[in-house]
Amino acid sequence: MAKAFASQGDMTQKKISFTEVGEGLYAFTAEGDPNSGVIIGDESVMIIEAQATPRLAKKVIECVRTVTDKPISHVVLTHYHAVRVLGASAYGADQIIMSDTARSMVVERGQEDWDSEFQRFPRLFEGHESIPGLTWPTTTFSESMTVYLGNRRVDIMHLGRAHTAGDAVIWVPDQEVMFTGDIVEYHSACYCGDGHFSDWDETLGNIASFQPRSIAPGRGDALVGPEMVAAAIRNTSDFVMSTYAAAARVAARGGSLKEAWDAVRAACDPKFADYAIYEHCLPFNVARAYDEARGLDTPRIWTAERDLKMWEDLQG
């Protein structure tokens, strides 16, 4: 391999922010690392996204304890990726919630994803010895479900395919705030290696139709206020569609994966090169865009071995 993945050399600890996005609602962010969300109800707390390890989850819990001593009763996982789910055991929650499709993806590719991400992102898996195994939901839903944290209503919904086939969003109607997982990012590259480019823009439109006052995105700063929300949705759409259009043009003429890589770089580097994890995401995004443009609706499973082979091919 000519050089390591960008993420393998990223060992710098990130600054944590804990931002109120609505009354009793918080976004845990860390300079482009995976975000978590916090919803405080009358008697208990819901966590959105568990982090990659129990060690990282404890950092979320430390922030929660600065604002409430209520017990954590629910953990909602917006999709199946290891960096989002493997810290779930730290919260001691009664319920762990995923969509039916996300659970099926744990069955199909959960261990492979863990192995792949562990290789790609060593910093996020510091303390991995404390992970008890794959995270399994106690509760699943098909299209939507509602949880009441006392009087506080929380709607958990699948609004369409985007970052994965099983993405969930969490809507808190009393504050008009949404937790979107990796469907929406802020000044951070979208990871599209398991994505559905042709559906993503419509799913963003479904999110926008709620007219959220604030959004806690999957990565990047909390989006407080309608203007910041709208800008992040536009930028996420531009990132996804710019990536796909460039790769699809190459695929349509029978070009190679390496040619698609060059085309995506030419289209996206001028606009997005300074985004967090851009270099890490790019090879996986190009590979998936190239596959989808050639008719592969279901993303191929990433394995540690496939990661390295793809990267070697792109390095020429």
C-alpha positions, 0 to 999 in steps of 0.5 A: 500500500502506497500510504495509510488511510488518512484516518489511521494517522489521525491520533489528535484528541478532539475538543468536545462541545456540549451544546443546547439545541432546545430546552432539555436537548443537547448535542455532544460534538467533537470537531468532526468525530461522531456526535451523540445527542441527549434528550431529557424527559420528565423522569429519564434520559434518551441518548442518540448514538452510543459512540464507538466504545464504552470509554467514549460513551463515558465522555457523553455520560460525563456531559449528561451529568453536568445537566441532569442526574436522571437515569438513562433509560433509552439509547437510539441508534440511527444506523448500524456502523460500529463507531455509532453503536459499540459503546452502548453497554456503558449507558445501562439503558433499558431499551436500545432502539434501531430500525428493523433494517438497521438490525438486519444490517448488524446481522448481515455485516456488523462484524465485518464493519467493526473489523473494517472501522477498527483498522481505519480509525484506531483513535476512536477504538482506544479502549476497545477491550471494554466492548462486550460484542456486537450491539443488538437492539431490544426494540425495533420499528419499521417506519416509525415509533413514538417514545414518551419520556414522561410527558415528552414525546419523541418520534423515531422515524425512517424518512428514506435511505441515505447514509445507509438503508436503515437510517433513523431520525429522531424528532422532538415536536415540543421543541421542533428539533431533529437528530439526523444521524449521518444523513446531515453533516456540518462542515464534515464530509459525508461517509457514503461507503454504505450510502444510497446516492439516488435517494439521499437528496429526497431524504434530505427534503423529507427532513427539511419538510419538518422545518426544524428549528435546530438539528443535531447532525451526525458530525460537526457543530450543532445547527442552531436556528433555521438559517444554519439548518438550511445551509447544512442541508444544502451543503450536505446535498451538494456534497453527495450529489457532486460526488455521485455526478462525477463518478456516474459520468465516468461509469457511464462511459465505461471508465475505471474506478481510478478515473472515477476517483480523479473525476470526483477529486476534480469536482469536490476538492475545490469545495470540500477539501477542508471538511473534517474526515474528507480524505478518509471518506473519499475513497469509500465514497468514490467506490460506492458511487461508482458501484451505484452508477453501474447498477449495484443498489445494495452496497457491497460489504466492506471488510478489512481486506476489501478496504486495503485492496480498494486503496491499493487500486486507487493508489495505482 
